[in-house]
């Protein structure tokens, strides 16, 4: 079982920054692909950023250059550094883990979510 706990969400003004953290309690964290998803009211859930065990990253086009995903395997923690935030970034952000090694494997563990609200 993998437990994921997000923190760092809150209210920020447009143009500001936030850093989300996700602490994992899995025993093989370093082997997982980790991702950040977000879902806003009336919108589909979207994969914002992902980082593989080897460090390869992928980003949603709309956040490239503004968001950075990173991981600290010694702390079993994944981060999402967000800059130049806009109201369109307002959403509940979820940390997720993919423990399978298959490219088609689904994210199988999820955190509780943390609210990010960007005011105009």
C-alpha positions, 0 to 999 in steps of 0.5 A: 500500500502506498499513502500519499499526502499533499501539502502546500496549496492555498490562495495566491495572487495572479503572478505568484508562486506556490510549491506543492509537496507530496510525501509518500509512504511506499517502500519502493518510492524511487521506482515509481512514476509520480504525477501531479493532476489537477481538476477544476470545476467544469473541466476534465482532470488533466495530467499536469506533470509527471516524473519517471524513476529515472528523472524523465519529465513530461508537462502539460503544454499550458504549464511548460516553462512555468511549472517544475516537477522534481523528486527527492527519493531520500525523502520519498517526496515529489514536488511541483514548483509553480510560478507565474500562476494565473486564475486558469491554474485554479484547481484541486491538485492531486498527487499520484503514483504509478507503481507498474513498470509498463508504459500503459500502467495506470496511476494506482495510488492517489492523494487526497488533493490540495486546493490551489486558488489563484485570485485575479 
